[in-house]
Amino acid sequence: MPNSLRNRKDHYVPQGYLRGFIDSARAKNDRPLWCLNKWRNQWERKSPKQICHAVGMYDFANDAIEAEHADVTFKRMEDQFPAILAALKVADFVEWKKHLDFLLVYMQMIRVRSPQFFIEQGQELTEATVATITSVDHAENKITYDNVRQLTEAEVHDFTLTKMREEFKKGATWMTDFHWQIRTTSDPRNPVTTSEAPLFVKGVKTNSERAMTMQILTDAGSEVWFPLCWQAALVGRTQPFDADRVTFREVELDELRHIITEMAPQYVISPQIVDGIVLDGRHPPRRESRS
């Protein structure tokens, strides 16, 4: 991998996606997003490039591995998303189903490039081992191993990067059998919000980590949620909807923002400050001073 592609700020949530949560009235600001920093209990102004990244997240630890960088893997999706979102907004999301196939693959991309995916894969690989093959007896159909050991942290990371590409290239087949609905709002002061973990599962079963196991996903009480921009969110489930496009009810928006606030690792991302967002057991958030 060229040195120019190493140790950069790799955005696990694309900046083009984050720009969908900018209020047009703040678009010319150098830090147009309002982000509730849960660690400080404070609303802060941020630009898309300042959040949702990790240094060297998509770098292979082993320089000998020859594989395309995540920039290349995800480039087409990242390049097309802003134009598709703009077209959806112009048409007031009426013909959103024309773009559903793209949006499902985009959601799959968001899933596999996320820190949560890396954590889940790391947990699966904690008991994995590697070994050196010392001999092969074809007559006895027997292989002899030596130097059996667990994977190193660097090897786990590299295996996860390989798995990330494999999962992305499978497409969004696990979502194609779901029924989908888009829910919309029009007030940036009463918006759909998002976080560093945009794609999540809301369900009846206990799912504190919002894990996307097939058991949880296929449960009749589960819904897959993806905040598309501050004006809309996609909802998927195994049960049909009465309509494929509806306007959010106030109680639904409040519930959505509460869930996002609860499960956000650090930032709740919004076009404007929402006074109703308060962390459980905390005082109302402060607002960042202009100084």
C-alpha positions in Angstrom: 0.0 0.0 0.0 1.5 3.4 -0.9 2.6 5.5 2.0 0.3 8.3 0.9 -2.7 6.0 1.8 -1.5 5.1 5.3 -2.2 6.7 8.6 -4.8 9.0 7.3 -8.1 10.0 8.9 -10.3 7.2 7.5 -14.0 8.2 7.7 -16.1 5.2 8.6 -19.2 7.3 8.0 -18.8 9.1 4.7 -18.6 12.9 4.7 -21.1 12.9 1.8 -23.6 11.2 4.1 -23.0 13.5 7.0 -23.6 16.6 4.7 -27.2 15.4 4.4 -27.7 16.5 8.0 -26.7 20.1 7.3 -29.5 22.7 7.5 -29.4 24.8 4.3 -29.5 27.9 6.4 -26.1 26.9 7.9 -24.6 25.4 4.7 -22.0 28.3 4.4 -20.7 27.9 7.9 -17.3 26.4 8.4 -18.8 24.1 11.0 -22.4 23.6 9.9 -23.4 20.5 11.9 -24.7 20.7 15.4 -23.4 17.7 17.4 -24.3 16.7 20.9 -21.1 15.5 22.5 -22.3 12.9 25.0 -18.9 12.8 26.8 -19.2 16.5 27.6 -23.0 16.8 27.6 -22.6 19.8 25.2 -23.8 20.9 21.8 -20.8 21.6 19.6 -20.5 22.9 16.0 -18.6 20.5 13.8 -17.8 20.0 10.1 -18.2 16.6 8.5 -14.4 16.2 8.2 -14.0 16.6 12.0 -16.1 13.6 13.1 -16.6 9.9 12.4 -13.0 9.0 11.5 -10.1 6.9 12.9 -6.5 7.1 11.9 -5.4 4.2 9.7 -8.6 2.2 10.3 -8.5 0.7 6.8 -4.7 0.2 6.6 -3.4 -3.4 6.5 -0.9 -4.0 9.2 1.1 -6.3 6.9 2.5 -4.2 4.1 3.0 -7.3 2.0 -0.8 -7.7 1.6 -1.8 -6.4 -1.8 -5.4 -5.3 -1.7 -7.3 -2.2 -2.9 -7.7 0.5 -0.3 -11.2 1.1 1.1 -11.2 4.4 -0.8 -11.4 2.3 -4.0 -13.8 -0.3 -2.7 -16.4 2.3 -1.7 -15.7 5.0 -4.2 -18.7 4.4 -6.5 -21.2 4.4 -3.6 -19.7 7.5 -2.0 -19.6 9.4 -5.3 -23.2 8.6 -6.3 -24.9 9.1 -2.9 -25.0 12.9 -2.8 -26.6 13.2 -6.3 -29.2 10.5 -5.5 -30.1 12.2 -2.2 -30.4 15.5 -3.9 -32.8 14.0 -6.5 -34.9 12.4 -3.7 -35.2 15.7 -1.9 -36.2 17.6 -5.1 -39.0 15.1 -5.6 -40.0 15.2 -1.9 -39.1 11.5 -1.6 -42.2 10.5 -3.7 -40.2 8.2 -6.1 -37.7 6.9 -3.5 -38.3 3.2 -4.4 -36.6 3.8 -7.8 -33.3 4.2 -5.8 -34.0 1.4 -3.2 -31.5 -1.1 -4.7 -28.7 1.5 -4.5 -29.8 2.6 -1.0 -29.7 -1.0 0.3 -26.2 -1.5 -1.0 -25.2 1.8 0.5 -26.6 0.7 3.9 -24.6 -2.5 3.5 -21.5 -0.4 3.0 -22.2 1.6 6.1 -22.6 -1.6 8.1 -19.3 -3.3 7.0 -17.1 -0.3 7.3 -18.3 0.6 10.8 -16.3 0.2 14.1 -19.1 -2.1 15.3 -18.4 -4.5 12.4 -14.7 -4.5 13.4 -15.6 -5.3 17.0 -17.9 -8.1 16.1 -15.4 -9.7 13.7 -12.7 -9.3 16.3 -14.8 -11.1 18.8 -15.3 -14.0 16.4 -11.6 -14.3 15.7 -10.4 -14.2 19.4 -10.4 -18.0 19.5 -9.1 -18.5 16.0 -5.7 -20.1 15.5 -3.0 -20.3 12.8 -0.3 -23.0 12.4 2.5 -24.1 10.2 1.9 -27.2 8.1 5.0 -29.4 8.6 3.9 -32.5 6.5 1.2 -33.9 4.4 0.6 -37.6 4.2 -1.6 -38.2 1.1 -1.8 -41.9 1.7 -3.2 -41.5 5.2 -5.0 -38.2 4.3 -3.2 -36.7 7.3 -1.8 -33.2 7.8 0.7 -32.4 10.6 0.8 -28.9 12.1 3.3 -27.1 14.3 3.6 -23.7 16.0 -0.2 -23.5 16.6 -1.0 -20.0 18.0 -3.8 -17.5 18.3 -4.0 -14.6 15.9 -2.2 -11.4 16.8 -4.1 -8.2 17.0 -2.6 -7.1 13.7 -3.7 -10.3 12.0 -7.2 -10.0 13.4 -7.4 -6.4 11.9 -6.1 -7.6 8.5 -8.6 -10.6 8.4 -11.4 -8.1 9.3 -10.4 -5.8 6.4 -10.6 -8.8 4.1 -14.0 -9.8 5.5 -15.2 -6.2 5.1 -14.5 -6.3 1.4 -16.0 -9.8 1.0 -19.2 -8.8 2.8 -19.6 -5.6 0.8 -19.2 -7.4 -2.5 -21.9 -9.8 -1.5 -24.3 -6.9 -1.8 -27.4 -6.4 0.3 -29.1 -9.8 -0.2 -30.0 -10.0 3.5 -32.2 -6.9 3.1 -33.9 -7.6 -0.2 -36.6 -9.7 1.4 -37.6 -6.9 3.8 -40.5 -4.5 3.3 -39.4 -0.9 3.3 -40.9 2.4 4.2 -39.6 6.0 4.1 -40.7 8.5 6.8 -40.2 12.2 6.4 -40.1 15.5 8.2 -39.7 19.1 7.0 -38.5 21.1 10.0 -34.7 21.2 10.7 -35.6 22.1 14.3 -37.6 18.9 14.5 -35.3 16.6 12.5 -34.2 13.1 12.0 -30.8 12.9 13.7 -28.0 10.4 13.2 -24.8 9.3 14.9 -21.5 7.5 14.2 -23.5 4.3 13.9 -26.3 5.2 11.5 -27.6 1.8 10.7 -29.2 0.0 13.7 -31.9 -2.4 14.7 -34.9 -1.5 16.8 -36.6 -4.6 18.2 -38.7 -6.2 20.9 -35.9 -8.7 21.8 -33.1 -7.5 24.1 -30.4 -6.0 21.8 -28.3 -3.6 23.9 -25.5 -3.5 21.3 -27.9 -3.1 18.3 -26.2 -6.3 16.9 -27.5 -7.4 13.5 -27.7 -11.2 13.9 -30.1 -12.9 11.5 -32.1 -14.1 14.6 -32.8 -10.6 15.6 -33.2 -9.2 12.1 -35.9 -11.8 11.1 -37.8 -11.5 14.3 -41.3 -10.2 13.6 -40.8 -7.4 16.1 -37.5 -6.1 14.7 -37.0 -3.1 12.4 -33.9 -1.9 10.6 -33.5 1.8 10.7 -31.3 4.1 8.6 -31.5 7.9 9.0 -31.1 8.9 5.3 -30.8 12.7 5.9 -32.3 15.1 8.4 -35.6 15.0 6.3 -36.0 11.2 6.1 -35.3 7.8 7.5 -35.7 4.4 5.9 -37.4 1.6 7.9 -37.2 -2.1 7.0 -38.9 -5.2 8.5 -40.2 -8.6 7.6 -43.9 -7.5 7.9 -45.5 -5.3 5.3 -46.3 -1.6 5.8 -49.7 0.0 5.1 -47.9 2.7 3.0 -44.5 3.0 1.6 -44.1 6.8 2.4 -45.5 8.6 5.4 -44.8 11.7 7.5 -43.3 11.2 10.9 -45.6 11.7 13.9 -44.1 13.8 16.7 -44.0 10.8 19.0 -42.1 8.7 16.4 -39.5 11.4 15.9 -39.0 11.8 19.7 -38.6 8.0 20.0 -36.1 7.8 17.1 -34.0 10.6 18.5 -34.1 9.0 21.9 -32.8 5.7 20.5 -30.1 7.4 18.5 -29.0 9.4 21.5 -29.0 6.3 23.7 -26.8 4.2 21.4 -24.6 6.9 19.8 -20.9 6.3 20.8 -20.1 10.0 21.2 -22.0 12.3 18.9 -25.7 12.9 18.1 -25.6 14.7 14.7 -28.3 17.2 13.9 -29.0 20.2 11.6 -30.1 22.3 14.6 -30.0 22.0 18.3 -33.0 20.0 19.5 -34.0 21.1 23.0 -35.8 17.8 23.7 -32.6 15.7 23.5 -31.4 15.2 27.1 -29.1 12.4 28.2 -30.6 10.0 30.7 -29.9 11.2 34.2 -28.1 14.4 33.1 -28.9 18.1 33.0 -30.0 19.6 29.7 -26.8 19.9 27.5 -24.8 23.1 27.4 -24.2 25.0 24.2 -20.6 25.5 23.0 -19.5 29.1 23.5 -18.4 31.0 20.5 -15.1 31.7 22.1 
